[in-house]
Amino acid sequence: MPNMTDGSLNLAESGAIIRYIANKYAPQMYGGDDMGAKAVIDWALEWASTNFSKDFSSASPASLSTALPPSSFPPLLSLPL
């Protein structure tokens, strides 16, 4: 299970972790003060989790190891919004 510690905060579950990191370290990219924008982002994250997680549950580690390394993608913060 994905987990992280940030100071005294211990957190688990990938969705909670990604939302925490976005809100703490890049709130402007997570909708800023616009609750509607945040809701749309949350909706997309939930949709992806619901629709893709089950597809990878039966994937073997060998098939997942053929994925491109993160270094082959541009840094997220450099993408235009």
Phi and psi in degrees as GROMACS dihedral restraints (atoms count N, CA, C in turn):
[ dihedral_restraints ]
;  ai    aj    ak    al  type     phi  dphi    fc
    3     4     5     6     1   -61.0    20    10
    4     5     6     7     1   139.8    20    10
    6     7     8     9     1  -153.6    20    10
    7     8     9    10     1   161.0    20    10
    9    10    11    12     1  -154.0    20    10
   10    11    12    13     1   160.0    20    10
   12    13    14    15     1  -128.5    20    10
   13    14    15    16     1   131.3    20    10
   15    16    17    18     1  -131.3    20    10
   16    17    18    19     1   100.8    20    10
   18    19    20    21     1    66.5    20    10
   19    20    21    22     1  -123.3    20    10
   21    22    23    24     1   -92.6    20    10
   22    23    24    25     1    -0.5    20    10
   24    25    26    27     1   -88.2    20    10
   25    26    27    28     1   125.6    20    10
   27    28    29    30     1  -112.6    20    10
   28    29    30    31     1   128.0    20    10
   30    31    32    33     1  -135.9    20    10
   31    32    33    34     1   145.7    20    10
   33    34    35    36     1  -131.3    20    10
   34    35    36    37     1   169.8    20    10
   36    37    38    39     1    78.0    20    10
   37    38    39    40     1   125.8    20    10
   39    40    41    42     1   -60.0    20    10
   40    41    42    43     1   -38.4    20    10
   42    43    44    45     1   -63.7    20    10
   43    44    45    46     1   -43.7    20    10
   45    46    47    48     1   -65.7    20    10
   46    47    48    49     1   -39.7    20    10
   48    49    50    51     1   -64.7    20    10
   49    50    51    52     1   -47.3    20    10
   51    52    53    54     1   -65.1    20    10
   52    53    54    55     1   -37.7    20    10
   54    55    56    57     1   -67.2    20    10
   55    56    57    58     1   -40.7    20    10
   57    58    59    60     1   -61.7    20    10
   58    59    60    61     1   -48.9    20    10
   60    61    62    63     1   -61.7    20    10
   61    62    63    64     1   -44.5    20    10
   63    64    65    66     1   -62.2    20    10
   64    65    66    67     1   -46.6    20    10
   66    67    68    69     1   -67.4    20    10
   67    68    69    70     1   -33.5    20    10
   69    70    71    72     1   -82.0    20    10
   70    71    72    73     1   -44.0    20    10
   72    73    74    75     1  -104.2    20    10
   73    74    75    76     1   -18.1    20    10
   75    76    77    78     1  -148.9    20    10
   76    77    78    79     1    56.6    20    10
   78    79    80    81     1   -59.2    20    10
   79    80    81    82     1   -30.7    20    10
   81    82    83    84     1   -66.4    20    10
   82    83    84    85     1   -25.7    20    10
   84    85    86    87     1   -89.2    20    10
   85    86    87    88     1    -4.3    20    10
   87    88    89    90     1  -113.9    20    10
   88    89    90    91     1    34.6    20    10
   90    91    92    93     1    95.2    20    10
   91    92    93    94     1    -7.0    20    10
   93    94    95    96     1    56.7    20    10
   94    95    96    97     1  -128.7    20    10
   96    97    98    99     1   -92.3    20    10
   97    98    99   100     1     1.7    20    10
   99   100   101   102     1   -85.8    20    10
  100   101   102   103     1   101.6    20    10
  102   103   104   105     1   -63.4    20    10
  103   104   105   106     1   -30.7    20    10
  105   106   107   108     1   -65.4    20    10
  106   107   108   109     1   -43.3    20    10
  108   109   110   111     1   -63.6    20    10
  109   110   111   112     1   -42.6    20    10
  111   112   113   114     1   -60.3    20    10
  112   113   114   115     1   -40.6    20    10
  114   115   116   117     1   -64.4    20    10
  115   116   117   118     1   -39.5    20    10
  117   118   119   120     1   -65.7    20    10
  118   119   120   121     1   -40.9    20    10
  120   121   122   123     1   -63.1    20    10
  121   122   123   124     1   -45.3    20    10
  123   124   125   126     1   -61.0    20    10
  124   125   126   127     1   -40.8    20    10
  126   127   128   129     1   -59.2    20    10
  127   128   129   130     1   -46.8    20    10
  129   130   131   132     1   -63.2    20    10
  130   131   132   133     1   -42.3    20    10
  132   133   134   135     1   -63.4    20    10
  133   134   135   136     1   -41.9    20    10
  135   136   137   138     1   -66.4    20    10
  136   137   138   139     1   -41.1    20    10
  138   139   140   141     1   -60.9    20    10
  139   140   141   142     1   -47.3    20    10
  141   142   143   144     1   -61.4    20    10
  142   143   144   145     1   -43.5    20    10
  144   145   146   147     1   -62.9    20    10
  145   146   147   148     1   -44.4    20    10
  147   148   149   150     1   -67.9    20    10
  148   149   150   151     1   -39.7    20    10
  150   151   152   153     1   -91.6    20    10
  151   152   153   154     1   -22.6    20    10
  153   154   155   156     1  -106.9    20    10
  154   155   156   157     1   -30.0    20    10
  156   157   158   159     1   -57.2    20    10
  157   158   159   160     1   -44.4    20    10
  159   160   161   162     1   -65.4    20    10
  160   161   162   163     1   -29.7    20    10
  162   163   164   165     1   -69.6    20    10
  163   164   165   166     1   -26.4    20    10
  165   166   167   168     1   -97.8    20    10
  166   167   168   169     1    -4.5    20    10
  168   169   170   171     1   -65.5    20    10
  169   170   171   172     1   -27.4    20    10
  171   172   173   174     1  -102.0    20    10
  172   173   174   175     1     3.6    20    10
  174   175   176   177     1   -70.7    20    10
  175   176   177   178     1   140.5    20    10
  177   178   179   180     1   -83.9    20    10
  178   179   180   181     1   152.3    20    10
  180   181   182   183     1   -55.5    20    10
  181   182   183   184     1   -33.5    20    10
  183   184   185   186     1   -64.6    20    10
  184   185   186   187     1   -41.0    20    10
  186   187   188   189     1   -71.2    20    10
  187   188   189   190     1   -31.6    20    10
  189   190   191   192     1   -74.0    20    10
  190   191   192   193     1   -24.8    20    10
  192   193   194   195     1   -73.4    20    10
  193   194   195   196     1    -9.7    20    10
  195   196   197   198     1   -87.6    20    10
  196   197   198   199     1     0.5    20    10
  198   199   200   201     1   -67.9    20    10
  199   200   201   202     1   154.7    20    10
  201   202   203   204     1   -66.6    20    10
  202   203   204   205     1   143.0    20    10
  204   205   206   207     1   -69.9    20    10
  205   206   207   208     1   151.9    20    10
  207   208   209   210     1   -55.0    20    10
  208   209   210   211     1   -29.8    20    10
  210   211   212   213     1   -66.3    20    10
  211   212   213   214     1   -14.0    20    10
  213   214   215   216     1   -83.6    20    10
  214   215   216   217     1    -4.7    20    10
  216   217   218   219     1  -108.1    20    10
  217   218   219   220     1   151.1    20    10
  219   220   221   222     1   -69.7    20    10
  220   221   222   223     1   152.6    20    10
  222   223   224   225     1   -59.2    20    10
  223   224   225   226     1   137.3    20    10
  225   226   227   228     1   -58.5    20    10
  226   227   228   229     1   -40.4    20    10
  228   229   230   231     1   -69.2    20    10
  229   230   231   232     1   -13.1    20    10
  231   232   233   234     1   -90.1    20    10
  232   233   234   235     1    -6.6    20    10
  234   235   236   237     1   -76.0    20    10
  235   236   237   238     1   141.0    20    10
  237   238   239   240     1   -69.9    20    10
  238   239   240   241     1   145.6    20    10
